[in-house]
Amino acid sequence: MKYITYFLVCIILVSCNRSKDNPSLASDDILALLECEDSIYNRYNNKGYPAPDKGCSKLKIKPIGGSIGKVFNDSNYLHISQAKAHGIIPINSPEAAWENGKNLVRIKSTKDYYVDSLTHSYPYLTSTAAGLLEEIGQRFQDSLKNRGGGAYRFKVTSILRTDRTVGKLRRVNRNAVGESAHSYGTTFDISHSKFICDNPNGVKRNFEDLKNLLAEIVNDLRNEGFCLVKHERKQACLHITAITREDK
């Protein structure tokens, strides 16, 4: 826990102290160093193999009652309201980083899911959100196994954002909102267009089926009251905010 707090303080300190006259180590540089360390010690950071283009076995999917865009339409207002009520104080100062360090869980690639290169966020979530992500990963793998197998993992593409990373994101994505649920540690994005293939010689699945399987699992958890979900079409991802159990 002390390591998490120290790392978050470093992020803010170097971000605040960096200027045009002082182009030294920035938060992104620290993240890159940490990701390099993970690649050595975390065997689940393997980026896998290209998607199979033939010989795919069909997955049996339970319909979710409509298209992903129509079903997953919880408004940004609802996401932010939930995030503000049960998330951390947005990290925009060393004090906020220090205060929030004890409330965050470090997110790493596991046997169930893959954490992508995070260019505009950092790998931390509240314990509730981290538990939700674990549950999605476990259900995804259990469903694959029970329906004939396949060595695939979904990609987590965005997690905790700071004021600085939100600003950077808005410069490259004009559709990015100024106030984001990602700032509160309750929210993460999962790609529905790209998956990790860990064994090209195993049961082959096409990504459309994997997308629909992911949607089925997330929809079940949404219906069970564990999360809010918004389909982000341009980013081809599911924007997911954990709901604290007392709000169910």
Secondary structure, DSSP 4 states (H G I P E B T S, - for coil): -HHHHHHHHHHHHHHHH-BTTB----HHHHHHHHHHHHHHH-GGG---BPPP-S-PPPPP----SS-HHHHSB--HHHHHHHHHHHSPPP--SHHHHHHHHTTEEE----SSEEE---SS-BSEEEHHHHHHHHHHHHHHHHHHHHTT---EEEEEEE-B--HHHHHHHHHH-TTS-SS-GGGGTSEEEEEEEEEEES-TTS----HHHHHHHHHHHHHHHHHTTSEEEEEETTTTEEEEEEPPGGG-
